[in-house]
Amino acid sequence: MSESGKIMDRDIELPLFGTAELDADGRFVSTDAAYRALLGRPDADLPGQHWQVTVHSDNRATVEEAYRMARLAGRGYAEIRALRDDASVVFQALMVTAVYGPGGEFTGFHCLRHEIPSYKRDQEALALAVGEAPNGLLMLNSAGLIHSTNRAVESLFGYSRQEMMGHKVEMLLPERYRTRHLGHRDRFNSNKDTKAMAGRDLIGLRKDGIEIPLQLYLNRIDTHMGELILCTVIDIAERVRYRQQLQLAKQAAEAANHAKSNFLARMSHEIRTPMNLIMGMNALLLESPLDAKQRQHVEISHRNIRRLLRLINGILDLSKVEAGMLTLEAVPFDLGELIAECDGTMSGAIERKGLQFEISIDPDVWLYWIGDAERVQQVLLNLIGNSVKFTARGRIEVRVRSESFEQGGRGLRFEVTDTGCGVALDKTSLIFEAFQQAEDSMNRPYEGTGLGLSIAKTLVEMMSGKIWLEESSERGSKFIFTAFFPQARKEEVLERMGAAVSAGQALALEPGTRILLAEDNPENVILLRAYLDNRSLSLHFASNGAEALRKRKATNYNLVLMDVQMPVMDGYTATREIRAWEQAHGCKRVPIVALTAHALNGASAESLKAGCDGHLTKPVERSELVAAIVKFAKQNEKPAEPLPDPIAARRPEFLQNRRLDLEKMRDALAARDFVTIQEIGHNAKGIGAGYGFPEISRAGSAVEYAAIAGDAVDVGEALLEFERCIPSATRG
């Protein structure tokens, strides 16, 4: 052997040994320079290749057995003829050791490769490999006496080799662990069938008294001195520190997410309270006599506050997703009814825009399911709405088909196809991410937050389905999503629909119906009074939960509208106190509806848990409030008299204002001012049905979408239809 620690063989200078790490499939992960030199391939790129490329074909079966033994018993050995790149063949030995992860799972192999021109050279190579190995190696006898160590052990524990030789290995453990370790060693010695022990975490003790985290592996080795135990000791201090940092980071992330959710909940309440007043007062102004300029200003205000509300609702839905608080209902529904509602919602706007529209359900599709129909409709309307937005002319087709579930059973497949501008190939992977849009420049022609498809993707996945954009060389887009629910019986759906009809048959409220409104904001009280004006109701008010509780004890109400966030006593506490008092005194349960600006983190479920019968989220519109009163207020025995219609007297003025709108839109069309046309059409769409003219709402929707597309011909046709709707709407 040369002074450099290398051997000379056939005029080739080779290192004594080299090491390599392989994965569980026997493919190289890493090799050192010595390993590659032994192969005669110092510049070889071995990672990813199988060990077979480094072994002569005659010896592959032998090496295969060595790897198999390493997998079964912890180690394997083979002597081979190695095929070098220069076509020479040299004799080498492979020592293969199994590697295990922190949990004891098998992760791969460690391979030690060295030349074997002689037995002495083999011994020297192995001794050098052991001495310079990066992990600590101790050789023990069955009594636990240290027979030999390598340099890594000296560095790890701070003892010299001479200080450890002949001493029991327990000297390297803290006192409190030594007895337990003796038990582990005795069990290992007594079970001769166990050739190796997977990694076990333990605490070591340095010479200076510092405790260090370690991982220990044991292997039985037969030597000329008898059976010895090879202990591989790995310093895992860095791993432990990483785990601790990861845990701290996880806790910090959870705390930050909790703080964000709380902030959004508070901000939701703070934003919705003034929005409730602004929207309500705008709605009341629109019902009052206004000149043309005043009406225009109020309509713009009303339209944009609704737009702001849609934006906030989208952000809150996304926050519910992130907080894991978005839940789905599981109630029987009729797919045909769901599709009909989508058709009624969108077909008018599509037709007025001049698009062909077809919506169909395949004949073999089962119609009755148990799930959240409203969320299915939300996804479907989002896709149809996008098609309307991005299709200037052509066709939109919606098709519902049957879909097979991977685990068996049946589900639904929805396809929305259009002939619009399509989605660029480089954007298809982004459109389902939050706040991402296919067109994200500052001068993009279409509005939107980029939340719709992200939330749709989450909802579909909650329904055990998938959503995707099908690539096509043709113009346009085809969005597909699947959903899987339990099937319902037709009778279940009809029973539920019958219950809804029965509830709707008792819509009228007798004049004098007593309602207690618990609300601490005087401006909200003014708004609710105005909402219920001319309803002949007996309204009572409480400024906090404690006052609401006292008034409930003194009076039998038909309904309590309960704000949640109030001073003295909050609405949830007041509701629980009312329920307890009713039960204790055998009183009939008064219906309570939460009327609150809370819209995040399961506020509706929290209201029901507190004892409420319903939940209204601010900002609340007059129609929603009246519908809730009709639904929940207890009916008196006397037949109800028809309530006066506060809208009837305003219908002539409403129609006159729409005629003025028509003139403004024609002037705007002459100036190609599509923004003004879009705003007026959007306003007509939003208020027409409320005044009893759904045809004006549909016509306004067509005007809006035509203006968005910027097509003067389509706008002109939509204005003609809008004009035809006004003279025909003569009710009033």
Secondary structure, DSSP 8 states (H G I E B T S, - for coil): --TTSEEEETTEEEESEEEEEEETTSBEEEE-HHHHHHTT-TT---TTSBGGGGS-GGGHHHHHHHHHHHHHHSEEEEEEEEE-TTS-EEEEEEEEEEEE-TTS-EEEEEEEEEE-SSHHHHHHHHHHHHHH-SSEEEEE-TT-BEEEE-HHHHHHHS--HHHHTTSBGGGGS-HHHHHHHHHHHHHHHH-TT--EEEEEEEEEE-TTS-EEEEEEEEEEEEETTEEEEEEEEEE-HHHHHHHHHHHHHHHHHHHHHHHHHHHHHHHHHHHHHHHHHHHHHHHHHHTS---HHHHHHHHHHHHHHHHHHHHHHHHHHHHHHHTT------EEEEHHHHHHHHHHHHHHHHHHTT-EEEEEE-TT---EEEE-HHHHHHHHHHHHHHHHHH-SSSEEEEEEEEEE-TTSSEEEEEEEEE-SS---GGGTTTTTSTT--S--STT-SS---S-HHHHHHHHHHHTT--EEE---SSSSEEEEEEE---B--HHHHHHHHHHHHHHHTT----TT-EEEEE-S-HHHHHHHHHHTTTS--EEEEESSHHHHHHHHHHS--SEEEE-SS-SSS-HHHHHHHHHHHHHHHT-----EEEEES--SSSHHHHHHHHT-SEEEESS--HHHHHHHHHHHS---SS-------TTGGGHHHHHHHHHHHHHHHHHHHHTT-HHHHHHHHHHHHHHTGGGT-HHHHHHHHHHHHHHHHT-HHHHHHHHHHHHHHHHH----
